[in-house]
Amino acid sequence: MGRCAVADGPGDPSADRNTRAGTAMRAVAVVAPDVLRAEVRPLPTLRPGEVLVRVAAAGVNRHDIGQRKRGAAPAGARSDLPGLEVAGEVVESLSAAVPVGSRIAALVDGGGYAEYCAADAGLCFALPAGMAATEAAAWPEALLTAWYSAVELGQLPSGGTLLILGAAGGVGIAAIQMALIRGANVVAAASTAAKREALAALGAAVSGYRDDELSEAVGAASGGRGADVVLDLTGTDRAASNLGLVACSGRIVHMASGELPAIALPLRGLMAKSACITGGLLRPLPLAQKRHLASRVRAELWPHVGTKLRAVIDRIFPLEEAVQAHRRIESRAAVGKVVLSLDQTSPQ
């Protein structure tokens, strides 16, 4: 990870955990390429339709790692702090739909690595009774990305077959359970036996990455048709293999670019399958489109959170150990979500 480190900035927040109810908060910021630093920041100022969340937990995503490596947030981001999903309590509200005192999870446009975070009310989800914040924080980014990729972009039909490549992360695990709820058949590919065992426990047929393994698993799940949707979360060049696995008129959806500048696309194979190859990023979508996605997830998936949708938490780290959380994801050993906790007594 190069020079990646969390270093204390001026006014080390570790000296005072309990005096941030007013105008200042502790946070972890990206201050240079590959450098995270603990800082004291002012509380966010709300915009119309937003709420202020006292953050109890924040999900960690590969997007956060990309921001750390680049050394800056995307242009126009709501906050320069990393963190795209949080769970906690609303302490201030400019929306009648999400009143003060609500326990919520939320998709946010940065700012999650902090004690307080601004969230659009349309991207908030009420927590089921008794759900821990560390579990709730695992869902917003993962569920919305799974829905956007497989349903909106992939047009996965009920009774169809979904192949997920790189299925052991938060999005993959959410997509498995979402597709099963919607009546699809699911094949989940992962690199190790331990990962495949965890995915099988969620109800997916599992496979390694050899073409013969994948072909056999997809053929069995689809009755020999091929996958209606191939959801590729690997960020690797699997273009030829994916075309061999997708059904005629099926869709291949890329949701991770990794370090690849491009993929080598076999045009004849694409033409033979009449396949569509597409991809997307959730964060840059217009707010109105994110609200639309959230409304669909809220109506069709959120009622199942905690029952048919079970969070798989790989590891919980304190906020100040964000570096270790990033390293855990980069090691590719994680199964499920890595979460940051702002509860100082949380297990690691």
C-alpha positions in Angstrom: 0.0 0.0 0.0 2.9 2.3 -0.4 3.0 5.2 2.1 -0.6 4.7 3.2 -0.9 5.7 6.8 -3.3 7.3 9.3 -1.4 10.2 10.9 -2.8 12.6 13.5 -3.2 16.1 12.3 -3.3 19.3 14.3 -5.5 18.9 17.3 -5.4 15.1 17.5 -9.1 13.9 18.0 -7.9 10.9 20.0 -7.5 13.3 23.0 -11.3 13.9 23.3 -14.0 11.4 22.3 -17.0 13.0 23.9 -17.1 16.7 23.2 -18.2 16.7 19.6 -21.9 17.5 20.1 -21.5 21.1 18.9 -19.4 22.3 16.0 -16.5 19.9 15.5 -16.1 16.2 14.8 -13.3 13.7 14.4 -12.8 12.3 10.9 -10.4 10.4 8.7 -9.4 12.3 5.5 -7.4 11.6 2.4 -4.7 14.3 2.5 -2.3 13.1 -0.3 -2.1 10.0 -2.6 -2.0 7.0 -0.3 -2.2 8.9 2.9 -5.1 9.0 5.3 -5.0 11.3 8.3 -7.2 11.6 11.5 -8.4 15.2 11.7 -10.8 17.5 13.5 -13.4 18.9 11.1 -16.4 21.2 11.3 -19.8 19.5 11.2 -21.4 19.5 7.8 -23.8 22.3 7.0 -27.1 20.9 5.8 -28.7 21.7 2.4 -32.4 21.6 1.8 -33.8 18.0 2.0 -30.8 16.7 4.0 -30.4 15.2 7.4 -27.4 15.2 9.8 -26.5 11.7 10.9 -24.5 10.9 14.1 -22.5 8.1 12.5 -22.3 4.8 14.4 -20.8 2.8 11.6 -19.6 3.3 8.0 -19.2 0.7 5.2 -15.8 0.5 3.5 -15.8 0.1 -0.3 -13.2 -0.2 -3.1 -14.3 3.3 -4.2 -12.8 4.6 -0.9 -9.5 2.8 -1.7 -9.5 4.4 -5.2 -10.0 7.8 -3.6 -7.1 7.2 -1.2 -4.9 6.1 -4.1 -5.8 9.2 -6.2 -5.4 11.5 -3.2 -8.7 13.3 -3.8 -12.4 13.0 -4.0 -14.2 13.2 -7.4 -14.9 16.7 -8.6 -18.2 18.0 -7.2 -18.5 15.4 -4.4 -20.7 16.5 -1.4 -17.7 15.8 0.9 -14.0 15.4 0.3 -14.0 12.7 3.1 -14.2 9.1 2.0 -17.1 6.9 2.9 -20.3 6.2 0.8 -22.6 4.5 3.3 -23.4 5.1 7.0 -25.7 4.1 9.7 -26.6 6.0 12.8 -29.1 8.5 14.3 -30.5 11.6 12.8 -29.7 14.6 15.0 -30.8 17.4 12.7 -33.3 17.3 9.8 -34.4 19.6 6.9 -36.9 16.9 5.7 -40.2 16.0 7.2 -39.8 12.5 5.8 -36.8 11.7 8.1 -37.3 13.3 11.5 -34.8 13.8 14.3 -34.3 10.7 16.3 -34.7 8.3 13.3 -32.2 5.4 13.2 -31.3 5.1 9.6 -28.8 3.8 7.1 -27.9 6.1 4.1 -26.1 6.2 0.8 -24.0 9.4 0.9 -21.7 11.2 -1.5 -18.6 11.0 0.7 -18.3 12.0 4.3 -18.9 8.6 5.9 -15.5 8.4 7.7 -16.6 10.9 10.4 -18.6 11.3 13.5 -21.3 13.2 11.6 -22.4 13.0 8.0 -24.9 14.8 5.8 -27.3 12.6 3.9 -30.1 13.2 1.4 -33.4 12.2 2.9 -34.3 10.4 -0.3 -31.3 8.1 0.2 -32.1 7.1 3.8 -33.5 3.7 5.0 -35.2 3.2 8.3 -33.4 0.6 10.4 -35.4 -2.5 11.4 -35.9 -2.7 15.2 -32.9 -4.1 17.0 -30.5 -4.0 14.0 -27.0 -3.1 14.9 -25.5 -0.1 13.0 -22.5 -2.2 12.0 -24.9 -4.5 10.1 -27.0 -1.7 8.7 -23.9 0.1 7.3 -23.2 -2.9 5.1 -26.3 -2.4 2.9 -26.9 1.0 1.2 -24.0 1.0 -1.3 -24.2 -2.7 -1.9 -27.9 -3.0 -2.4 -28.2 0.0 -4.6 -25.2 -1.1 -6.7 -26.6 -4.7 -7.0 -30.0 -3.4 -8.1 -28.6 -0.8 -10.5 -26.3 -3.4 -12.1 -28.4 -6.5 -12.3 -31.9 -5.0 -12.7 -31.6 -1.6 -14.2 -28.6 -2.2 -16.5 -28.8 -6.0 -16.8 -32.6 -6.3 -17.1 -32.4 -9.6 -15.2 -35.7 -11.5 -15.9 -37.6 -13.4 -13.2 -36.6 -17.0 -13.6 -33.5 -16.0 -15.4 -29.9 -16.8 -14.6 -27.4 -14.4 -13.1 -23.6 -15.2 -13.1 -21.7 -13.1 -10.6 -17.9 -12.9 -11.0 -16.1 -11.6 -7.9 -19.1 -12.6 -5.8 -17.5 -12.6 -2.3 -17.5 -8.8 -1.7 -20.4 -6.7 -0.4 -22.0 -6.1 -3.8 -21.7 -9.7 -4.9 -23.3 -11.0 -1.7 -26.1 -8.4 -2.0 -26.7 -9.4 -5.6 -26.9 -13.1 -4.8 -29.6 -12.6 -2.2 -31.5 -9.9 -4.3 -31.6 -12.2 -7.3 -32.9 -15.1 -5.3 -35.6 -13.0 -3.8 -36.6 -12.0 -7.3 -36.8 -15.6 -8.5 -33.6 -15.9 -10.5 -31.0 -18.7 -10.5 -27.6 -17.6 -9.3 -24.1 -18.8 -10.0 -21.4 -17.1 -7.9 -17.8 -17.4 -8.8 -15.0 -16.9 -6.2 -11.3 -17.7 -6.0 -11.1 -19.8 -2.9 -12.9 -22.8 -1.4 -13.7 -20.8 1.8 -15.3 -18.0 -0.2 -17.3 -20.5 -2.3 -18.5 -22.2 0.9 -19.8 -18.9 2.3 -21.6 -18.1 -1.0 -23.2 -21.5 -1.2 -24.6 -21.0 2.3 -26.5 -18.0 0.9 -28.2 -20.3 -1.7 -26.0 -19.7 -4.8 -24.5 -22.4 -7.0 -20.8 -21.8 -6.9 -17.8 -22.1 -9.2 -14.2 -21.3 -9.5 -12.8 -19.3 -12.4 -11.7 -22.0 -14.8 -13.8 -21.8 -18.0 -14.8 -25.4 -17.8 -16.1 -25.0 -14.2 -18.0 -21.9 -15.1 -19.5 -23.4 -18.2 -20.7 -26.4 -16.3 -22.2 -24.4 -13.4 -23.9 -21.9 -15.7 -25.2 -24.6 -18.0 -26.7 -26.5 -15.1 -28.4 -23.4 -13.7 -29.7 -22.2 -17.0 -30.7 -25.4 -18.7 -27.9 -24.9 -21.2 -29.0 -21.4 -22.3 -26.2 -19.5 -20.7 -26.5 -16.6 -18.2 -29.0 -13.9 -19.0 -26.8 -11.5 -17.1 -23.1 -11.8 -16.4 -22.2 -9.3 -13.6 -18.5 -8.8 -13.6 -17.1 -7.4 -10.4 -13.5 -8.5 -11.0 -12.0 -5.6 -12.8 -10.1 -8.1 -15.0 -10.2 -8.8 -18.8 -12.6 -11.8 -19.0 -14.2 -10.6 -22.2 -13.8 -13.8 -24.2 -14.8 -16.0 -21.3 -17.9 -13.8 -20.5 -19.1 -14.0 -24.1 -18.9 -17.8 -24.0 -21.0 -17.8 -20.9 -23.7 -15.3 -21.7 -27.0 -16.4 -23.3 -28.1 -15.2 -26.7 -29.3 -11.6 -26.4 -28.0 -11.6 -22.8 -26.1 -8.7 -21.1 -22.6 -8.4 -19.6 -22.4 -5.7 -16.9 -19.1 -4.4 -15.7 -19.1 -2.7 -12.3 -15.3 -2.6 -11.6 -12.5 -1.5 -13.8 -9.6 -2.6 -11.6 -6.3 -1.4 -13.1 -7.4 -2.2 -16.7 -7.3 0.6 -19.3 -9.4 -1.6 -21.7 -10.6 -5.1 -22.5 -9.9 -7.2 -25.5 -13.3 -7.7 -27.1 -13.9 -10.6 -29.5 -16.2 -8.9 -31.9 -17.3 -12.1 -33.7 -18.3 -13.6 -30.4 -20.3 -10.5 -29.5 -22.1 -10.6 -32.8 -22.8 -14.3 -32.6 -24.5 -13.9 -29.2 -26.2 -10.5 -30.1 -25.0 -9.6 -26.6 -25.0 -6.2 -24.9 -21.9 -5.2 -23.0 -22.4 -2.3 -20.6 -21.3 -1.0 -17.2 -21.9 1.7 -14.7 -20.8 3.6 -11.6 -23.2 4.4 -8.8 -21.6 7.5 -7.3 -21.6 9.8 -10.4 -25.3 9.2 -11.1 -27.6 12.3 -10.7 -29.3 12.6 -7.4 -32.7 12.1 -8.9 -31.6 8.8 -10.4 -30.1 7.7 -7.0 -33.4 8.6 -5.3 -35.3 6.5 -7.9 -33.0 3.5 -7.2 -33.4 4.0 -3.5 -37.2 4.0 -3.8 -37.1 0.7 -5.7 -34.8 -0.8 -3.2 -36.8 0.6 -0.3 -40.0 -1.0 -1.7 -38.8 -4.3 -3.0 -35.7 -5.2 -0.9 -35.4 -3.3 2.3 -38.4 -5.1 3.9 -36.2 -8.3 3.7 -33.1 -6.8 5.4 -32.4 -8.9 8.4 -34.3 -11.9 7.1 -33.9 -13.0 3.5 -31.2 -10.4 3.1 -28.5 -11.3 5.7 -25.4 -9.1 6.0 -22.1 -10.9 5.9 -19.6 -8.9 7.9 -16.0 -9.8 7.3 -14.3 -7.5 9.9 -15.1 -4.4 12.0 -12.4 -1.8 12.6 -12.4 1.4 14.6 -12.5 4.6 12.6 -8.9 5.4 13.3 -7.9 2.0 11.8 -9.2 2.9 8.4 -5.8 1.9 6.9 -6.1 -1.6 8.2 -9.7 -1.8 6.8 -8.4 -0.8 3.4 -5.6 -3.4 3.7 -8.1 -6.1 4.5 -10.0 -5.4 1.3 -6.9 -5.1 -0.8 -5.6 -8.4 0.5 -8.6 -10.1 -1.3 -9.1 -12.3 1.8 -12.3 -10.6 2.9 -15.6 -12.4 2.6 -18.4 -9.8 2.8 -18.3 -6.3 4.1 -15.6 -4.5 6.0 -17.1 -1.9 8.3 -15.7 1.0 10.4 -17.2 1.5 13.8 -17.3 4.8 15.8 -18.2 2.9 18.9 -14.9 2.6 20.8 -15.9 -0.7 22.4 -16.7 -2.4 19.1 -14.9 -5.7 18.4 -12.2 -5.9 15.8 
